[in-house]
Amino acid sequence: MRPQDALRALPLLALTGCGSPPNRIDVSAYPPDMQARYELFERRCTRCHELERPLNANPGEGGWARFVRRMARHPAAGISLEEQQEIARFLEFYAARRREAERLQEQGGAR
C-alpha cells in the first residue's frame, strides 16, 4: 500500500471503530458471578444494539440501574426486573474496573 493510500484509509478506520473497545470483552478473570452476569448482559443487550454502547457509557456511580431500566423499556429487550438488577451489577463492576485501569494508566503516564 502506498503511503497516500494509507492516509486515505484513516477516516475509514475511525468509522469502523478501530481502537474502540471490542464488542465482546474477556471476562475469564472475573469472578464467576460476574461472568454469569456478563453472559446475561451480552444475551439481552445485543438484541437492540452493540455492546459498545453500554460499555462506553458513563452514567456515573449508581446510575447503571437507571440506565438499564431505561433500556429495558424497549419492547425487543425482554429484560425482567431481576435481570435488570443483575445487568446493572455487572456494569457497575465493569465501570469500576475501567476507572481503576484508567487511573493506573494516568499515574504511569505522569512519571
C-alpha positions in Angstrom: 0.0 0.0 0.0 1.3 3.4 -0.9 1.6 6.0 1.9 -1.1 8.2 0.4 -3.5 5.3 0.3 -2.8 4.5 4.0 -3.6 8.2 4.8 -6.9 8.0 2.9 -7.8 4.9 4.9 -7.5 6.6 8.3 -11.0 8.1 8.3 -12.5 4.7 7.4 -10.6 3.1 10.2 -12.1 5.6 12.6 -15.6 4.9 11.4 -15.2 1.2 11.7 -14.3 1.5 15.4 -10.6 0.8 15.2 -9.2 1.4 18.6 -12.5 1.3 20.4 -13.4 -1.4 22.9 -14.3 -4.7 21.3 -17.9 -5.8 21.1 -17.1 -8.7 23.4 -14.9 -8.5 26.4 -12.8 -11.2 28.0 -14.3 -11.9 31.4 -12.3 -15.1 32.2 -10.5 -13.3 35.0 -13.8 -12.0 36.5 -15.4 -13.7 39.5 -17.9 -16.5 38.4 -20.9 -14.4 39.4 -19.7 -11.5 37.2 -19.1 -13.9 34.3 -22.7 -15.1 34.6 -23.9 -11.5 34.7 -21.8 -10.7 31.7 -23.4 -13.5 29.7 -26.9 -12.2 30.6 -25.8 -8.7 29.7 -24.5 -9.9 26.4 -27.5 -12.0 25.6 -30.1 -9.4 26.4 -28.5 -6.2 25.4 -27.3 -7.2 21.9 -30.9 -7.7 20.9 -31.1 -4.0 20.4 -27.6 -2.7 20.0 -23.9 -3.4 20.1 -22.2 -3.8 23.4 -20.0 -0.7 22.8 -23.0 1.4 23.7 -23.3 0.5 27.3 -19.6 -0.4 27.7 -18.7 3.2 26.7 -21.5 4.9 28.6 -20.8 6.8 31.8 -23.9 7.3 33.8 -21.9 7.8 37.0 -21.8 5.7 40.1 -25.2 4.3 40.9 -26.6 5.4 37.6 -26.4 2.0 36.0 -29.8 0.8 37.4 -31.5 3.8 35.8 -29.6 3.3 32.6 -30.6 -0.4 32.3 -34.2 0.3 33.4 -34.5 2.8 30.5 -33.1 0.3 28.0 -35.4 -2.5 29.4 -38.4 -0.4 28.3 -37.7 -1.1 24.7 -40.2 -3.8 23.5 -37.5 -6.0 21.9 -35.3 -6.0 25.1 -37.2 -8.7 27.0 -35.4 -7.8 30.3 -37.1 -8.7 33.5 -36.7 -6.7 36.7 -34.4 -9.3 38.2 -32.3 -9.3 35.0 -32.1 -5.5 35.1 -30.6 -5.7 38.5 -28.1 -8.3 37.5 -27.0 -6.4 34.4 -26.7 -3.2 36.4 -24.5 -5.0 38.9 -22.2 -6.2 36.1 -22.0 -2.8 34.5 -21.1 -1.2 37.9 -18.4 -3.8 38.3 -17.1 -3.3 34.8 -17.1 0.5 35.1 -15.2 0.4 38.4 -12.5 -1.8 36.8 -12.3 0.5 33.8 -12.0 3.6 36.1 -9.2 1.9 38.0 -7.4 0.9 34.8 -7.6 4.5 33.6 -6.4 5.9 36.9 -3.4 3.5 36.8 -2.7 4.4 33.2 -2.7 8.1 34.1 -0.4 7.5 37.0 2.0 5.6 34.8 2.0 8.4 32.2 2.6 11.0 34.8 6.1 9.7 35.7 
